[in-house]
Structures are given as structure tokens and as C-alpha cells.
Amino acid sequence: MKTQVLKGIALASMVTVMASPLYGQTAAPNNQAAEQPVGEEAGYGVGAALASVFYIPAKVTYAGLGLLTGGLGYLLSGGRNAEQPQGN
């Protein structure tokens, strides 16, 4: 059963990789792309930096809480896997 699943995954992966060039083709490019003003590009940079100021601490806090929750669950379970029968 396990080898059939692995063969199926390998076949699906191969088909995906072989078919990806068909979907990767782009349409004909336009003659000239309009350039954005420098002020607008600088505004995007400032906005990204400002968003990172709030996002990074929130992400670190979320990861830390996940670490504490996972560690507490591990300690309370005694390191046992929930799928293992209780008799073993």
C-alpha cells in the first residue's frame, strides 16, 4: 500500500513538472512598460518597512507561543504519541 502511494506521488510530481512549461508561457510583451515615478517607489519601500515594524514582533510572539504550547503538550503527554495504543 505504501509503495503504491509513493508511486502515485512520484507520478503526479513528474506530470506536474513535465506540464509546467505549458503553463509558464507568457503572452506577447507590450511595446513599452510605463515607469513608476521615484516617489511612488519610495513610498512602497517606506510602507514595507513600516509594516515590518509591526509584523516581525507579532510573528516572533506567535512562534514563541506555539513553542510554549507544543512544549507544554509534550510534557503533559510524557512524550507519548497519541496514535500509540495504551498497552505498549
N, C-alpha and C positions, 0 to 999 in steps of 0.2 A: 504494500500500500504506500509506504513512504517513498519507495523508488518511483512509483507511478506519479506521485505528486511532484517530486523533484524533476522528473522528465517533463511533466506538463509545464512547470515553471520555466524550465530551460527552453522549451519550445516557444512559449509565449514571449520570453525575452528575446529570442532570436527573431521571431516575426516582427516584434516591435522595432528592433534595431535595423532590420532589413527594410522596413517600411518607412522609417523616419526620413530618409532623403525625399520621399514623395511629398511629405507634408512640409518639409523645410524649404521648398522653393518659394521665392518671393515674386511678386508682380513686377512689372517693368518700373524702374525708378522714375520719379518726376524729373523734369528738366533742372530745376534749381530749388534747393531747400531754403526756406526763409530762415535767416539767422535771428536769434533772440537778442534783444538788447542786453548789454552787460549788466545793467541794473537789475534786470529780471533774474538773470543767473545768480547774481549776488544775493538776491532775496531768497532764492531757493536754498542757497548754502546756509544763510542765517537761519531760515526756518528749520532746516535739517538739524543744525547744531542745537537750536533751542528745543526741538523735540527730543533729541538725545539726552539733554539735561534731565528730562523727566522720565524718559523711557528706561534708561540704563539702571537707575536706582530701583525702579519698580521691578525690573526683570531680575535683578540680583535678590531683592526681597522675596519675590515669588519662588525663585530657585532655592533660596535658603529655607523657606517654609516647607517646600517639598522635601528637602533633605531631612529636616527635622521630623516631618510626618512619616517619611519612609523609615527613618532610623527608629522612631518610636514603635512603628508597626513591626519592625524586625525584632526589636527587643521584647515586645509583648508576645510575639508568636514563638519566641525561643529559637528563631532561625528555621522553623519548620515550614515546609511548603504546604500550602492549603490543599493541593491536589493529592498529597500523600495520604494513604489510609492511616487511621489512628493506631492500628495494631503493630505497625512497623517501627 
